[in-house]
Amino acid sequence: MFNYSGKTALVTGASRGIGKTISMMLAANGIKVIGVATSEESLKSIQNIDNIIPFCCDISNEKSIEELYIFSKEHSGSIDILVNNAGIHMDNILLKMKTDEWQKVLDVNLNGPFYLTRILLKDMIKNKNGRIINISSIAGTDGNKGQSNYSASKGGLLAFTKSLAKEVGRRNITVNCIAPGVIETDMISHLTDTVKNNYLNRIPLKKFGKPEDIGKMILFLSSDEASYITGQTFHIDGGISLN
């Protein structure tokens, strides 16, 4: 069992799906979690869970990020573990994609992690300790039809991870990335059986992943046992990226 005594994490997109599972798993292991989501209504799903402190924030807005930082300082001091999980998708083929569809996805999926990481990094550097974990996607490495905006944002996170790891490694701060494959969340609930079967045929393990699969890697990367791992992208995808 890993030791997380006295650790505090901040998780974005914490009210549902992978983010909620990550928050609950961190909290269950004794880590104080500031769980961030975009609306007070969505935060109700985590407001009564031990060790989780909900906070409403638009991570695509710098002013809102500053308010989140002040809140985190008042309620937990410095953040030890940052999980940039929040993401949206607005799918369309490029010829029909509106500028707004492109910009909103980039604002949340890429600009948000930039704003939040930059403001929290100051304390991590001062403390000479920190774990930053970015949640990308296999769309960021392999691309996906109709998701040029989403793929670009998630691919940007991969490069962001590598560059930042080189900048802050000497401060004992690790920066890593997870690229989930097809995970059983609301994001795939709208898919037809035909589409799901097509995915399953491409996955060597012949099954979809679960949010807990991502949470387990988060727990490991947050631990002291992962202190010599940085700048890496971990595909948790059942092998689909091997195709």
ROLUMTOR-824471 format. One record per residue (C-alpha): residue in one letter; x negated, y negated, z negated. Coordinates in nm, 4 decimals, always signed. Layout:
<pt><resn>A</resn><X>X</X><Y>Y</Y><Z>Z</Z></pt>
...
end
This chain:
<pt><resn>M</resn><X>+0.0000</X><Y>+0.0000</Y><Z>+0.0000</Z></pt>
<pt><resn>F</resn><X>-0.1329</X><Y>-0.3418</Y><Z>+0.0962</Z></pt>
<pt><resn>N</resn><X>-0.1691</X><Y>-0.6139</Y><Z>-0.1663</Z></pt>
<pt><resn>Y</resn><X>+0.0043</X><Y>-0.9436</Y><Z>-0.0866</Z></pt>
<pt><resn>S</resn><X>+0.0013</X><Y>-1.0899</Y><Z>-0.4378</Z></pt>
<pt><resn>G</resn><X>+0.0690</X><Y>-1.4635</Y><Z>-0.4391</Z></pt>
<pt><resn>K</resn><X>+0.1098</X><Y>-1.4891</Y><Z>-0.0620</Z></pt>
<pt><resn>T</resn><X>+0.3571</X><Y>-1.7158</Y><Z>+0.1126</Z></pt>
<pt><resn>A</resn><X>+0.4741</X><Y>-1.6726</Y><Z>+0.4717</Z></pt>
<pt><resn>L</resn><X>+0.6698</X><Y>-1.8901</Y><Z>+0.7091</Z></pt>
<pt><resn>V</resn><X>+0.8723</X><Y>-1.7109</Y><Z>+0.9755</Z></pt>
<pt><resn>T</resn><X>+1.0584</X><Y>-1.8862</Y><Z>+1.2566</Z></pt>
<pt><resn>G</resn><X>+1.3671</X><Y>-1.7362</Y><Z>+1.4157</Z></pt>
<pt><resn>A</resn><X>+1.4243</X><Y>-1.5668</Y><Z>+1.0814</Z></pt>
<pt><resn>S</resn><X>+1.8025</X><Y>-1.5338</Y><Z>+1.0800</Z></pt>
<pt><resn>R</resn><X>+1.8480</X><Y>-1.2455</Y><Z>+1.3236</Z></pt>
<pt><resn>G</resn><X>+1.6814</X><Y>-0.9739</Y><Z>+1.5264</Z></pt>
<pt><resn>I</resn><X>+1.3085</X><Y>-0.9216</Y><Z>+1.4965</Z></pt>
<pt><resn>G</resn><X>+1.2605</X><Y>-1.2365</Y><Z>+1.2879</Z></pt>
<pt><resn>K</resn><X>+1.5122</X><Y>-1.1319</Y><Z>+1.0249</Z></pt>
<pt><resn>T</resn><X>+1.3547</X><Y>-0.7882</Y><Z>+0.9952</Z></pt>
<pt><resn>I</resn><X>+1.0070</X><Y>-0.9400</Y><Z>+0.9652</Z></pt>
<pt><resn>S</resn><X>+1.1267</X><Y>-1.1762</Y><Z>+0.6925</Z></pt>
<pt><resn>M</resn><X>+1.2980</X><Y>-0.8981</Y><Z>+0.4970</Z></pt>
<pt><resn>M</resn><X>+0.9967</X><Y>-0.6665</Y><Z>+0.5215</Z></pt>
<pt><resn>L</resn><X>+0.7565</X><Y>-0.9370</Y><Z>+0.4070</Z></pt>
<pt><resn>A</resn><X>+0.9890</X><Y>-1.0317</Y><Z>+0.1212</Z></pt>
<pt><resn>A</resn><X>+1.0296</X><Y>-0.6671</Y><Z>+0.0169</Z></pt>
<pt><resn>N</resn><X>+0.6511</X><Y>-0.6489</Y><Z>-0.0204</Z></pt>
<pt><resn>G</resn><X>+0.6391</X><Y>-0.9386</Y><Z>-0.2642</Z></pt>
<pt><resn>I</resn><X>+0.5634</X><Y>-1.2185</Y><Z>-0.0205</Z></pt>
<pt><resn>K</resn><X>+0.7534</X><Y>-1.5445</Y><Z>-0.0621</Z></pt>
<pt><resn>V</resn><X>+0.9081</X><Y>-1.6214</Y><Z>+0.2765</Z></pt>
<pt><resn>I</resn><X>+1.0321</X><Y>-1.9507</Y><Z>+0.4148</Z></pt>
<pt><resn>G</resn><X>+1.2791</X><Y>-1.8319</Y><Z>+0.6763</Z></pt>
<pt><resn>V</resn><X>+1.3450</X><Y>-2.0854</Y><Z>+0.9494</Z></pt>
<pt><resn>A</resn><X>+1.6399</X><Y>-2.0991</Y><Z>+1.1900</Z></pt>
<pt><resn>T</resn><X>+1.8145</X><Y>-2.3659</Y><Z>+1.3952</Z></pt>
<pt><resn>S</resn><X>+2.1486</X><Y>-2.3841</Y><Z>+1.2114</Z></pt>
<pt><resn>E</resn><X>+2.2813</X><Y>-2.3661</Y><Z>+0.8585</Z></pt>
<pt><resn>E</resn><X>+2.5425</X><Y>-2.1148</Y><Z>+0.9743</Z></pt>
<pt><resn>S</resn><X>+2.2833</X><Y>-1.8689</Y><Z>+1.1045</Z></pt>
<pt><resn>L</resn><X>+2.0788</X><Y>-1.9018</Y><Z>+0.7843</Z></pt>
<pt><resn>K</resn><X>+2.3649</X><Y>-1.7526</Y><Z>+0.5839</Z></pt>
<pt><resn>S</resn><X>+2.2431</X><Y>-1.4089</Y><Z>+0.6906</Z></pt>
<pt><resn>I</resn><X>+1.9268</X><Y>-1.4462</Y><Z>+0.4773</Z></pt>
<pt><resn>Q</resn><X>+2.0245</X><Y>-1.6936</Y><Z>+0.2060</Z></pt>
<pt><resn>N</resn><X>+2.0857</X><Y>-1.4348</Y><Z>-0.0678</Z></pt>
<pt><resn>I</resn><X>+1.7796</X><Y>-1.2158</Y><Z>-0.0090</Z></pt>
<pt><resn>D</resn><X>+1.5166</X><Y>-1.2118</Y><Z>-0.2834</Z></pt>
<pt><resn>N</resn><X>+1.1925</X><Y>-1.3924</Y><Z>-0.1986</Z></pt>
<pt><resn>I</resn><X>+1.3418</X><Y>-1.5630</Y><Z>+0.1094</Z></pt>
<pt><resn>I</resn><X>+1.3952</X><Y>-1.9404</Y><Z>+0.1113</Z></pt>
<pt><resn>P</resn><X>+1.6040</X><Y>-2.0503</Y><Z>+0.4131</Z></pt>
<pt><resn>F</resn><X>+1.5397</X><Y>-2.3765</Y><Z>+0.5944</Z></pt>
<pt><resn>C</resn><X>+1.7102</X><Y>-2.5298</Y><Z>+0.8983</Z></pt>
<pt><resn>C</resn><X>+1.4695</X><Y>-2.6689</Y><Z>+1.1564</Z></pt>
<pt><resn>D</resn><X>+1.4519</X><Y>-2.7433</Y><Z>+1.5271</Z></pt>
<pt><resn>I</resn><X>+1.0982</X><Y>-2.6282</Y><Z>+1.5993</Z></pt>
<pt><resn>S</resn><X>+1.0975</X><Y>-2.8020</Y><Z>+1.9375</Z></pt>
<pt><resn>N</resn><X>+1.1209</X><Y>-3.1384</Y><Z>+1.7578</Z></pt>
<pt><resn>E</resn><X>+0.8072</X><Y>-3.2822</Y><Z>+1.5933</Z></pt>
<pt><resn>K</resn><X>+1.0049</X><Y>-3.4829</Y><Z>+1.3366</Z></pt>
<pt><resn>S</resn><X>+1.1915</X><Y>-3.1693</Y><Z>+1.2294</Z></pt>
<pt><resn>I</resn><X>+0.8577</X><Y>-2.9857</Y><Z>+1.2002</Z></pt>
<pt><resn>E</resn><X>+0.7278</X><Y>-3.2590</Y><Z>+0.9696</Z></pt>
<pt><resn>E</resn><X>+1.0347</X><Y>-3.2156</Y><Z>+0.7463</Z></pt>
<pt><resn>L</resn><X>+0.9736</X><Y>-2.8402</Y><Z>+0.7395</Z></pt>
<pt><resn>Y</resn><X>+0.6132</X><Y>-2.8984</Y><Z>+0.6347</Z></pt>
<pt><resn>I</resn><X>+0.7169</X><Y>-3.1262</Y><Z>+0.3483</Z></pt>
<pt><resn>F</resn><X>+0.9766</X><Y>-2.8700</Y><Z>+0.2374</Z></pt>
<pt><resn>S</resn><X>+0.7232</X><Y>-2.5874</Y><Z>+0.2452</Z></pt>
<pt><resn>K</resn><X>+0.4737</X><Y>-2.7875</Y><Z>+0.0373</Z></pt>
<pt><resn>E</resn><X>+0.7388</X><Y>-2.8676</Y><Z>-0.2239</Z></pt>
<pt><resn>H</resn><X>+0.8698</X><Y>-2.5116</Y><Z>-0.2530</Z></pt>
<pt><resn>S</resn><X>+0.5626</X><Y>-2.2943</Y><Z>-0.2077</Z></pt>
<pt><resn>G</resn><X>+0.2471</X><Y>-2.4971</Y><Z>-0.1660</Z></pt>
<pt><resn>S</resn><X>+0.0267</X><Y>-2.3853</Y><Z>+0.1204</Z></pt>
<pt><resn>I</resn><X>+0.1387</X><Y>-2.1302</Y><Z>+0.3777</Z></pt>
<pt><resn>D</resn><X>-0.0856</X><Y>-1.8228</Y><Z>+0.3975</Z></pt>
<pt><resn>I</resn><X>+0.0910</X><Y>-1.6417</Y><Z>+0.6824</Z></pt>
<pt><resn>L</resn><X>+0.2576</X><Y>-1.8059</Y><Z>+0.9813</Z></pt>
<pt><resn>V</resn><X>+0.4737</X><Y>-1.5959</Y><Z>+1.2131</Z></pt>
<pt><resn>N</resn><X>+0.5719</X><Y>-1.7860</Y><Z>+1.5277</Z></pt>
<pt><resn>N</resn><X>+0.8640</X><Y>-1.5661</Y><Z>+1.6238</Z></pt>
<pt><resn>A</resn><X>+1.1422</X><Y>-1.7991</Y><Z>+1.7414</Z></pt>
<pt><resn>G</resn><X>+1.2241</X><Y>-1.7812</Y><Z>+2.1088</Z></pt>
<pt><resn>I</resn><X>+1.5027</X><Y>-1.8398</Y><Z>+2.3580</Z></pt>
<pt><resn>H</resn><X>+1.5644</X><Y>-1.7345</Y><Z>+2.7153</Z></pt>
<pt><resn>M</resn><X>+1.7626</X><Y>-1.9077</Y><Z>+2.9910</Z></pt>
<pt><resn>D</resn><X>+1.7291</X><Y>-1.6697</Y><Z>+3.2841</Z></pt>
<pt><resn>N</resn><X>+1.7557</X><Y>-1.7674</Y><Z>+3.6481</Z></pt>
<pt><resn>I</resn><X>+1.5675</X><Y>-1.7121</Y><Z>+3.9710</Z></pt>
<pt><resn>L</resn><X>+1.3248</X><Y>-1.9950</Y><Z>+4.0346</Z></pt>
<pt><resn>L</resn><X>+1.5070</X><Y>-2.1425</Y><Z>+4.3359</Z></pt>
<pt><resn>K</resn><X>+1.8171</X><Y>-2.1903</Y><Z>+4.1209</Z></pt>
<pt><resn>M</resn><X>+1.6445</X><Y>-2.2748</Y><Z>+3.7936</Z></pt>
<pt><resn>K</resn><X>+1.7306</X><Y>-2.6180</Y><Z>+3.6615</Z></pt>
<pt><resn>T</resn><X>+1.4591</X><Y>-2.8391</Y><Z>+3.5168</Z></pt>
<pt><resn>D</resn><X>+1.6474</X><Y>-2.8312</Y><Z>+3.1868</Z></pt>
<pt><resn>E</resn><X>+1.6379</X><Y>-2.4494</Y><Z>+3.1808</Z></pt>
<pt><resn>W</resn><X>+1.2634</X><Y>-2.4556</Y><Z>+3.2334</Z></pt>
<pt><resn>Q</resn><X>+1.1953</X><Y>-2.7310</Y><Z>+2.9813</Z></pt>
<pt><resn>K</resn><X>+1.4118</X><Y>-2.6009</Y><Z>+2.6954</Z></pt>
<pt><resn>V</resn><X>+1.2486</X><Y>-2.2579</Y><Z>+2.7045</Z></pt>
<pt><resn>L</resn><X>+0.8987</X><Y>-2.4086</Y><Z>+2.7068</Z></pt>
<pt><resn>D</resn><X>+0.9930</X><Y>-2.6507</Y><Z>+2.4276</Z></pt>
<pt><resn>V</resn><X>+1.1026</X><Y>-2.3755</Y><Z>+2.1897</Z></pt>
<pt><resn>N</resn><X>+0.8796</X><Y>-2.0856</Y><Z>+2.2900</Z></pt>
<pt><resn>L</resn><X>+0.5498</X><Y>-2.2677</Y><Z>+2.3409</Z></pt>
<pt><resn>N</resn><X>+0.5674</X><Y>-2.6261</Y><Z>+2.2169</Z></pt>
<pt><resn>G</resn><X>+0.7293</X><Y>-2.5155</Y><Z>+1.8891</Z></pt>
<pt><resn>P</resn><X>+0.4412</X><Y>-2.2844</Y><Z>+1.7917</Z></pt>
<pt><resn>F</resn><X>+0.1962</X><Y>-2.5614</Y><Z>+1.8876</Z></pt>
<pt><resn>Y</resn><X>+0.3661</X><Y>-2.8218</Y><Z>+1.6660</Z></pt>
<pt><resn>L</resn><X>+0.4050</X><Y>-2.5862</Y><Z>+1.3705</Z></pt>
<pt><resn>T</resn><X>+0.0627</X><Y>-2.4270</Y><Z>+1.3894</Z></pt>
<pt><resn>R</resn><X>-0.1094</X><Y>-2.7630</Y><Z>+1.4174</Z></pt>
<pt><resn>I</resn><X>+0.0531</X><Y>-2.9037</Y><Z>+1.1048</Z></pt>
<pt><resn>L</resn><X>+0.0030</X><Y>-2.5906</Y><Z>+0.8923</Z></pt>
<pt><resn>L</resn><X>-0.3525</X><Y>-2.5346</Y><Z>+1.0129</Z></pt>
<pt><resn>K</resn><X>-0.4865</X><Y>-2.8253</Y><Z>+0.8079</Z></pt>
<pt><resn>D</resn><X>-0.4106</X><Y>-2.6482</Y><Z>+0.4800</Z></pt>
<pt><resn>M</resn><X>-0.5400</X><Y>-2.3139</Y><Z>+0.6094</Z></pt>
<pt><resn>I</resn><X>-0.8695</X><Y>-2.4777</Y><Z>+0.7048</Z></pt>
<pt><resn>K</resn><X>-0.8901</X><Y>-2.6472</Y><Z>+0.3655</Z></pt>
<pt><resn>N</resn><X>-0.8253</X><Y>-2.3139</Y><Z>+0.1909</Z></pt>
<pt><resn>K</resn><X>-1.0567</X><Y>-2.1253</Y><Z>+0.4291</Z></pt>
<pt><resn>N</resn><X>-0.7924</X><Y>-1.8564</Y><Z>+0.4674</Z></pt>
<pt><resn>G</resn><X>-0.4916</X><Y>-1.7876</Y><Z>+0.6868</Z></pt>
<pt><resn>R</resn><X>-0.3060</X><Y>-1.5485</Y><Z>+0.9122</Z></pt>
<pt><resn>I</resn><X>-0.1350</X><Y>-1.6739</Y><Z>+1.2272</Z></pt>
<pt><resn>I</resn><X>+0.0707</X><Y>-1.4228</Y><Z>+1.4234</Z></pt>
<pt><resn>N</resn><X>+0.2443</X><Y>-1.5177</Y><Z>+1.7472</Z></pt>
<pt><resn>I</resn><X>+0.5269</X><Y>-1.3108</Y><Z>+1.8910</Z></pt>
<pt><resn>S</resn><X>+0.4934</X><Y>-1.2979</Y><Z>+2.2676</Z></pt>
<pt><resn>S</resn><X>+0.6499</X><Y>-1.0384</Y><Z>+2.4995</Z></pt>
<pt><resn>I</resn><X>+0.5565</X><Y>-0.7929</Y><Z>+2.7719</Z></pt>
<pt><resn>A</resn><X>+0.7158</X><Y>-1.0530</Y><Z>+2.9997</Z></pt>
<pt><resn>G</resn><X>+0.4159</X><Y>-1.2700</Y><Z>+2.9126</Z></pt>
<pt><resn>T</resn><X>+0.1702</X><Y>-1.0112</Y><Z>+3.0398</Z></pt>
<pt><resn>D</resn><X>+0.3665</X><Y>-0.8397</Y><Z>+3.3180</Z></pt>
<pt><resn>G</resn><X>+0.6180</X><Y>-1.1044</Y><Z>+3.4243</Z></pt>
<pt><resn>N</resn><X>+0.9866</X><Y>-1.0376</Y><Z>+3.4836</Z></pt>
<pt><resn>K</resn><X>+1.2191</X><Y>-1.1274</Y><Z>+3.7691</Z></pt>
<pt><resn>G</resn><X>+1.4505</X><Y>-1.4135</Y><Z>+3.6817</Z></pt>
<pt><resn>Q</resn><X>+1.2383</X><Y>-1.5118</Y><Z>+3.3814</Z></pt>
<pt><resn>S</resn><X>+0.9636</X><Y>-1.7320</Y><Z>+3.5190</Z></pt>
<pt><resn>N</resn><X>+1.0254</X><Y>-1.9850</Y><Z>+3.2413</Z></pt>
<pt><resn>Y</resn><X>+1.0331</X><Y>-1.7231</Y><Z>+2.9641</Z></pt>
<pt><resn>S</resn><X>+0.7330</X><Y>-1.5353</Y><Z>+3.1053</Z></pt>
<pt><resn>A</resn><X>+0.5327</X><Y>-1.8561</Y><Z>+3.1388</Z></pt>
<pt><resn>S</resn><X>+0.6064</X><Y>-1.9527</Y><Z>+2.7789</Z></pt>
<pt><resn>K</resn><X>+0.5151</X><Y>-1.6107</Y><Z>+2.6428</Z></pt>
<pt><resn>G</resn><X>+0.2057</X><Y>-1.5892</Y><Z>+2.8622</Z></pt>
<pt><resn>G</resn><X>+0.1049</X><Y>-1.9280</Y><Z>+2.7272</Z></pt>
<pt><resn>L</resn><X>+0.1187</X><Y>-1.7870</Y><Z>+2.3750</Z></pt>
<pt><resn>L</resn><X>-0.1377</X><Y>-1.5218</Y><Z>+2.4714</Z></pt>
<pt><resn>A</resn><X>-0.3870</X><Y>-1.7845</Y><Z>+2.5865</Z></pt>
<pt><resn>F</resn><X>-0.3018</X><Y>-2.0072</Y><Z>+2.2894</Z></pt>
<pt><resn>T</resn><X>-0.3803</X><Y>-1.7160</Y><Z>+2.0565</Z></pt>
<pt><resn>K</resn><X>-0.7217</X><Y>-1.6473</Y><Z>+2.2098</Z></pt>
<pt><resn>S</resn><X>-0.8275</X><Y>-2.0110</Y><Z>+2.2213</Z></pt>
<pt><resn>L</resn><X>-0.7203</X><Y>-2.0852</Y><Z>+1.8648</Z></pt>
<pt><resn>A</resn><X>-0.8886</X><Y>-1.7689</Y><Z>+1.7349</Z></pt>
<pt><resn>K</resn><X>-1.2192</X><Y>-1.8992</Y><Z>+1.8705</Z></pt>
<pt><resn>E</resn><X>-1.1657</X><Y>-2.2381</Y><Z>+1.7066</Z></pt>
<pt><resn>V</resn><X>-1.0778</X><Y>-2.1274</Y><Z>+1.3541</Z></pt>
<pt><resn>G</resn><X>-1.2472</X><Y>-1.7915</Y><Z>+1.3031</Z></pt>
<pt><resn>R</resn><X>-1.5348</X><Y>-1.9433</Y><Z>+1.1079</Z></pt>
<pt><resn>R</resn><X>-1.2780</X><Y>-2.0722</Y><Z>+0.8588</Z></pt>
<pt><resn>N</resn><X>-1.1629</X><Y>-1.7165</Y><Z>+0.7777</Z></pt>
<pt><resn>I</resn><X>-0.8403</X><Y>-1.7679</Y><Z>+0.9716</Z></pt>
<pt><resn>T</resn><X>-0.7256</X><Y>-1.4920</Y><Z>+1.2040</Z></pt>
<pt><resn>V</resn><X>-0.4961</X><Y>-1.5504</Y><Z>+1.5012</Z></pt>
<pt><resn>N</resn><X>-0.3297</X><Y>-1.2558</Y><Z>+1.6701</Z></pt>
<pt><resn>C</resn><X>-0.0393</X><Y>-1.1868</Y><Z>+1.9016</Z></pt>
<pt><resn>I</resn><X>+0.2243</X><Y>-0.9151</Y><Z>+1.9320</Z></pt>
<pt><resn>A</resn><X>+0.3873</X><Y>-0.8379</Y><Z>+2.2659</Z></pt>
<pt><resn>P</resn><X>+0.7060</X><Y>-0.6396</Y><Z>+2.1995</Z></pt>
<pt><resn>G</resn><X>+0.8637</X><Y>-0.4299</Y><Z>+2.4705</Z></pt>
<pt><resn>V</resn><X>+1.2308</X><Y>-0.3401</Y><Z>+2.4798</Z></pt>
<pt><resn>I</resn><X>+1.3461</X><Y>-0.3672</Y><Z>+2.1192</Z></pt>
<pt><resn>E</resn><X>+1.6939</X><Y>-0.2811</Y><Z>+1.9890</Z></pt>
<pt><resn>T</resn><X>+1.8271</X><Y>-0.6295</Y><Z>+1.9129</Z></pt>
<pt><resn>D</resn><X>+2.1104</X><Y>-0.8533</Y><Z>+2.0325</Z></pt>
<pt><resn>M</resn><X>+1.8912</X><Y>-0.9555</Y><Z>+2.3266</Z></pt>
<pt><resn>I</resn><X>+1.9451</X><Y>-0.6187</Y><Z>+2.4980</Z></pt>
<pt><resn>S</resn><X>+2.3044</X><Y>-0.5617</Y><Z>+2.3869</Z></pt>
<pt><resn>H</resn><X>+2.4350</X><Y>-0.7206</Y><Z>+2.7082</Z></pt>
<pt><resn>L</resn><X>+2.2415</X><Y>-0.4842</Y><Z>+2.9352</Z></pt>
<pt><resn>T</resn><X>+2.4356</X><Y>-0.2263</Y><Z>+3.1317</Z></pt>
<pt><resn>D</resn><X>+2.3720</X><Y>+0.1440</Y><Z>+3.0803</Z></pt>
<pt><resn>T</resn><X>+2.2103</X><Y>+0.1553</Y><Z>+3.4233</Z></pt>
<pt><resn>V</resn><X>+1.9595</X><Y>-0.1140</Y><Z>+3.3318</Z></pt>
<pt><resn>K</resn><X>+1.8884</X><Y>+0.0492</Y><Z>+2.9967</Z></pt>
<pt><resn>N</resn><X>+1.8285</X><Y>+0.3852</Y><Z>+3.1635</Z></pt>
<pt><resn>N</resn><X>+1.5934</X><Y>+0.2211</Y><Z>+3.4121</Z></pt>
<pt><resn>Y</resn><X>+1.3905</X><Y>+0.0855</Y><Z>+3.1220</Z></pt>
<pt><resn>L</resn><X>+1.3905</X><Y>+0.4212</Y><Z>+2.9428</Z></pt>
<pt><resn>N</resn><X>+1.2589</X><Y>+0.5923</Y><Z>+3.2540</Z></pt>
<pt><resn>R</resn><X>+0.9606</X><Y>+0.3564</Y><Z>+3.2504</Z></pt>
<pt><resn>I</resn><X>+0.8829</X><Y>+0.4028</Y><Z>+2.8794</Z></pt>
<pt><resn>P</resn><X>+0.6487</X><Y>+0.6985</Y><Z>+2.8129</Z></pt>
<pt><resn>L</resn><X>+0.7938</X><Y>+0.7485</Y><Z>+2.4635</Z></pt>
<pt><resn>K</resn><X>+1.1463</X><Y>+0.7568</Y><Z>+2.6150</Z></pt>
<pt><resn>K</resn><X>+1.3023</X><Y>+0.5381</Y><Z>+2.3478</Z></pt>
<pt><resn>F</resn><X>+1.3495</X><Y>+0.1728</Y><Z>+2.2663</Z></pt>
<pt><resn>G</resn><X>+1.1594</X><Y>+0.0134</Y><Z>+1.9836</Z></pt>
<pt><resn>K</resn><X>+1.3095</X><Y>-0.1053</Y><Z>+1.6574</Z></pt>
<pt><resn>P</resn><X>+1.2501</X><Y>-0.4395</Y><Z>+1.4850</Z></pt>
<pt><resn>E</resn><X>+1.0817</X><Y>-0.2462</Y><Z>+1.2038</Z></pt>
<pt><resn>D</resn><X>+0.8088</X><Y>-0.1421</Y><Z>+1.4486</Z></pt>
<pt><resn>I</resn><X>+0.7169</X><Y>-0.5078</Y><Z>+1.4859</Z></pt>
<pt><resn>G</resn><X>+0.7497</X><Y>-0.5697</Y><Z>+1.1122</Z></pt>
<pt><resn>K</resn><X>+0.4996</X><Y>-0.2958</Y><Z>+1.0312</Z></pt>
<pt><resn>M</resn><X>+0.2369</X><Y>-0.4588</Y><Z>+1.2519</Z></pt>
<pt><resn>I</resn><X>+0.3090</X><Y>-0.7958</Y><Z>+1.0925</Z></pt>
<pt><resn>L</resn><X>+0.2481</X><Y>-0.6439</Y><Z>+0.7484</Z></pt>
<pt><resn>F</resn><X>-0.0830</X><Y>-0.4975</Y><Z>+0.8627</Z></pt>
<pt><resn>L</resn><X>-0.2070</X><Y>-0.8140</Y><Z>+1.0338</Z></pt>
<pt><resn>S</resn><X>-0.1105</X><Y>-1.0129</Y><Z>+0.7230</Z></pt>
<pt><resn>S</resn><X>-0.3179</X><Y>-0.7902</Y><Z>+0.4965</Z></pt>
<pt><resn>D</resn><X>-0.6823</X><Y>-0.8065</Y><Z>+0.3911</Z></pt>
<pt><resn>E</resn><X>-0.7368</X><Y>-0.4809</Y><Z>+0.5800</Z></pt>
<pt><resn>A</resn><X>-0.6957</X><Y>-0.6757</Y><Z>+0.9052</Z></pt>
<pt><resn>S</resn><X>-0.9485</X><Y>-0.9461</Y><Z>+0.8135</Z></pt>
<pt><resn>Y</resn><X>-1.1850</X><Y>-0.8566</Y><Z>+1.1005</Z></pt>
<pt><resn>I</resn><X>-0.9198</X><Y>-0.8589</Y><Z>+1.3732</Z></pt>
<pt><resn>T</resn><X>-0.8598</X><Y>-1.1803</Y><Z>+1.5630</Z></pt>
<pt><resn>G</resn><X>-0.7740</X><Y>-1.3052</Y><Z>+1.9108</Z></pt>
<pt><resn>Q</resn><X>-0.5995</X><Y>-0.9801</Y><Z>+1.9989</Z></pt>
<pt><resn>T</resn><X>-0.2663</X><Y>-0.8985</Y><Z>+2.1602</Z></pt>
<pt><resn>F</resn><X>-0.0946</X><Y>-0.5819</Y><Z>+2.0419</Z></pt>
<pt><resn>H</resn><X>+0.1587</X><Y>-0.4250</Y><Z>+2.2753</Z></pt>
<pt><resn>I</resn><X>+0.4361</X><Y>-0.2567</Y><Z>+2.0795</Z></pt>
<pt><resn>D</resn><X>+0.6313</X><Y>-0.1288</Y><Z>+2.3740</Z></pt>
<pt><resn>G</resn><X>+0.6371</X><Y>+0.2496</Y><Z>+2.3772</Z></pt>
<pt><resn>G</resn><X>+0.3828</X><Y>+0.2396</Y><Z>+2.6591</Z></pt>
<pt><resn>I</resn><X>+0.5939</X><Y>+0.0576</Y><Z>+2.9179</Z></pt>
<pt><resn>S</resn><X>+0.3089</X><Y>-0.1848</Y><Z>+2.9915</Z></pt>
<pt><resn>L</resn><X>+0.0978</X><Y>+0.1095</Y><Z>+3.1092</Z></pt>
<pt><resn>N</resn><X>+0.3063</X><Y>+0.1323</Y><Z>+3.4280</Z></pt>
end
